[in-house]
Amino acid sequence: MLTVTEPAKQELKRILFERVDHPLAGVRLVKGNQPDSYGLTIDIELPGDQVVEYDGSKILLVGQDISTCLDGDVLDIEDEVQGKNFVVVGKK
């Protein structure tokens, strides 16, 4: 199971509520174009998804294929010059 840090949860909730007005929608973690890269998109919950909730809202959806690959890893957020950036780090 992918773990999500408190700062990452807060940022996911901010993104969700700024950009989405559908009550069943959440932010989905998807594989990127490069190996070991990931992106975010808006989607609805699908059967088998790992669902991360925060403050009563479903903020992150992770499909079984990605969830298995990231088992034990951590989704965190870093502040950079360009803004906030989500990063996946291996379990420490």
SELO-848938 format. One record per residue: residue number from 1; x, y, z of N, C-alpha, C in turn; residue in three letters. Coordinates in steps of 0.001 Angstrom, whole numbers, always signed. Last residue first. Layout:
num,nu,nv,nw,cau,cav,caw,cu,cv,cw,residuo
NUM,X,Y,Z,X,Y,Z,X,Y,Z,ALA
...
# end
This chain:
num,nu,nv,nw,cau,cav,caw,cu,cv,cw,residuo
92,+11430,+4012,+3870,+12652,+4227,+4654,+12692,+3303,+5834,LYS
91,+10350,+3241,+627,+10126,+3102,+2067,+11440,+3227,+2806,LYS
90,+11051,+5711,-1892,+11030,+4350,-1373,+10862,+4342,+137,GLY
89,+8878,+8332,-2912,+10153,+7883,-2350,+9983,+6482,-1806,VAL
88,+7581,+10408,-5258,+7415,+9081,-4669,+8792,+8636,-4196,VAL
87,+6455,+13775,-5103,+7528,+12821,-5318,+7155,+11498,-4647,VAL
86,+5028,+16758,-6397,+4833,+15474,-5740,+5998,+14553,-6090,PHE
85,+5849,+20085,-5841,+6068,+18941,-6711,+5872,+17664,-5902,ASN
84,+5022,+23545,-5923,+5016,+22267,-5223,+5120,+21125,-6224,LYS
83,+7227,+25775,-7717,+6009,+25462,-6969,+6143,+24125,-6269,GLY
82,+9649,+26411,-8754,+8508,+26437,-9669,+7189,+26180,-8960,GLN
81,+11290,+25957,-6538,+11175,+27310,-7068,+9933,+27447,-7946,VAL
80,+9501,+23645,-4407,+10567,+24003,-5327,+10321,+25412,-5835,GLU
79,+8654,+21521,-1853,+8535,+22902,-2320,+9745,+23212,-3182,ASP
78,+7328,+18274,-2282,+8483,+19126,-2053,+8168,+20516,-2574,GLU
77,+5467,+15628,-860,+5484,+16844,-1659,+6704,+17663,-1273,ILE
76,+5019,+12061,-1264,+5293,+13259,-479,+5262,+14458,-1415,ASP
75,+4225,+8788,-923,+3963,+9956,-1758,+4113,+11177,-877,LEU
74,+6257,+5979,-396,+5608,+7139,+218,+5431,+8228,-830,VAL
73,+6005,+2329,-601,+6569,+3636,-925,+5724,+4752,-308,ASP
72,+4613,-11,-133,+5640,+367,+828,+6286,+1713,+554,GLY
71,+3940,-486,-3479,+3704,-1026,-2145,+4889,-699,-1232,ASP
70,+3973,+288,-6089,+4399,+1270,-5087,+4199,+798,-3655,LEU
69,+2937,-1844,-7530,+4304,-1385,-7820,+4847,-479,-6721,CYS
68,+332,-1908,-6493,+1222,-3046,-6294,+2685,-2636,-6494,THR
67,-652,+547,-7435,-602,+287,-5997,+357,-859,-5682,SER
66,-707,+176,-10176,+256,+1112,-9589,+425,+842,-8101,ILE
65,-2730,-1790,-10357,-1438,-1980,-11014,-367,-1079,-10418,ASP
64,-4942,-689,-8967,-4256,-1875,-8451,-2868,-2056,-9061,GLN
63,-4855,+2944,-8791,-5253,+1672,-9378,-4403,+527,-8854,GLY
62,-5697,+5239,-6464,-4533,+4545,-7002,-5002,+3180,-7503,VAL
61,-6828,+8433,-5695,-7214,+7119,-6210,-5981,+6491,-6842,LEU
60,-7275,+10784,-3134,-6354,+10129,-4058,-6861,+8736,-4398,LEU
59,-9387,+11812,-1613,-8494,+12743,-2305,-7557,+12087,-3308,ILE
58,-12427,+11785,-403,-11575,+10873,-1155,-10656,+11736,-2008,LYS
57,-12825,+13452,+2760,-12915,+13450,+1297,-11993,+12393,+704,SER
56,-12424,+13664,+5503,-13744,+13280,+5024,-13917,+13238,+3516,GLY
55,-9701,+14258,+5724,-10688,+15229,+6199,-12067,+14952,+5593,ASP
54,-8936,+12055,+3243,-8389,+13091,+4108,-9507,+14056,+4465,TYR
53,-8219,+8828,+1889,-9153,+9853,+2344,-8438,+10834,+3261,GLU
52,-7337,+6975,-823,-6790,+7708,+314,-7770,+8812,+649,VAL
51,-7940,+3826,-2094,-8499,+5162,-1917,-7896,+5777,-661,VAL
50,-7060,+1680,-4578,-6678,+2099,-3236,-7173,+3537,-3124,GLN
49,-9562,+64,-6585,-8687,+1201,-6307,-8305,+1264,-4834,ASP
48,-11465,-1899,-7003,-10089,-2312,-6736,-9122,-1181,-6462,GLY
47,-13511,-55,-9211,-13361,-1232,-8351,-11886,-1618,-8216,PRO
46,-12718,+3486,-9142,-12996,+2254,-9866,-12843,+1072,-8914,LEU
45,-13670,+6853,-8695,-13205,+5608,-8103,-13650,+4410,-8937,GLU
44,-12917,+9106,-11404,-13799,+8603,-10360,-13248,+7265,-9864,ILE
43,-10411,+11695,-11912,-11147,+10494,-12300,-12137,+10155,-11188,ASP
42,-7769,+13699,-13023,-9042,+13655,-12309,-9839,+12474,-12824,ILE
41,-4294,+12926,-12534,-5427,+13256,-13379,-6685,+13201,-12511,THR
40,-764,+13021,-12332,-2061,+13107,-11669,-3116,+13490,-12690,LEU
39,+1996,+10753,-12837,+1283,+11997,-13011,-35,+11934,-12266,GLY
38,+5321,+9391,-12656,+3889,+9349,-12392,+3301,+10732,-12623,TYR
37,+8028,+7242,-13548,+7436,+8571,-13459,+5925,+8431,-13338,SER
36,+9350,+4841,-14040,+9304,+5355,-12664,+8824,+6804,-12580,ASP
35,+9979,+5721,-17407,+10007,+4717,-16338,+10064,+5390,-14967,PRO
34,+7734,+8208,-18794,+9074,+7726,-18503,+9014,+6648,-17422,GLN
33,+5064,+8895,-18811,+5657,+8414,-20051,+7048,+7824,-19858,ASN
32,+3476,+7719,-15724,+3920,+8716,-16684,+4528,+8068,-17919,GLY
31,+580,+6289,-14264,+1954,+6131,-14739,+2253,+7200,-15770,LYS
30,-1376,+8228,-11901,-1228,+7444,-13128,+248,+7326,-13488,VAL
29,-3585,+8864,-9347,-2173,+8706,-9655,-2061,+7777,-10855,LEU
28,-6357,+11029,-9394,-5841,+9678,-9646,-4350,+9751,-9975,ARG
27,-8474,+12748,-7294,-7223,+12844,-8026,-6664,+11427,-8163,VAL
26,-12019,+12297,-7855,-10829,+12366,-7025,-9611,+12543,-7915,GLY
25,-15603,+12673,-7878,-14279,+12739,-8494,-13179,+12797,-7447,ALA
24,-18123,+12878,-6890,-17529,+11543,-6903,-16099,+11527,-7445,LEU
23,-18891,+15576,-7168,-18755,+14999,-5825,-18113,+13608,-5790,PRO
22,-17260,+17877,-9197,-18031,+16636,-9215,-17830,+15922,-7882,HIS
21,-15614,+19999,-9441,-16882,+20251,-8761,-17787,+19018,-8762,ASP
20,-12167,+20751,-9238,-13210,+19761,-9506,-14479,+20123,-8746,VAL
19,-10155,+22535,-8510,-10324,+22198,-9924,-11512,+21308,-10247,ARG
18,-10031,+22985,-5773,-9873,+24131,-6674,-10310,+23803,-8103,GLU
17,-10287,+20474,-4633,-11351,+21439,-4409,-11221,+22690,-5264,PHE
16,-7922,+19181,-5571,-9253,+18633,-5831,-10329,+19698,-5700,LEU
15,-5890,+20801,-4509,-6035,+20621,-5957,-7454,+20169,-6293,ILE
14,-6345,+20406,-1752,-6410,+21752,-2331,-6632,+21666,-3843,ARG
13,-5896,+17661,-1535,-7226,+18184,-1231,-7396,+19584,-1833,LYS
12,-3173,+17602,-2184,-4144,+16889,-3025,-5554,+17411,-2782,LEU
11,-2146,+19064,-8,-2033,+19598,-1364,-3001,+18910,-2321,GLU
10,-2746,+17342,+2132,-3275,+18705,+2123,-3244,+19307,+722,GLN
9,-1275,+15072,+1390,-2735,+15000,+1500,-3352,+16391,+1431,LYS
8,+1311,+16113,+1622,+821,+15679,+309,-703,+15581,+307,ALA
7,+1481,+16572,+4424,+1549,+17696,+3473,+1040,+17335,+2078,PRO
6,+1149,+13793,+5314,+169,+14840,+5649,+266,+16039,+4697,GLU
5,+1941,+11309,+2796,+2267,+12174,+3921,+1173,+13222,+4137,THR
4,+732,+8147,+2089,+709,+9545,+1669,+961,+10413,+2897,VAL
3,+1779,+4937,+983,+1516,+5841,+2100,+1589,+7270,+1580,THR
2,+536,+2205,-814,+1217,+3492,-877,+803,+4333,+324,LEU
1,+843,-1182,+0,+0,+0,+0,+885,+1241,+0,MET
# end
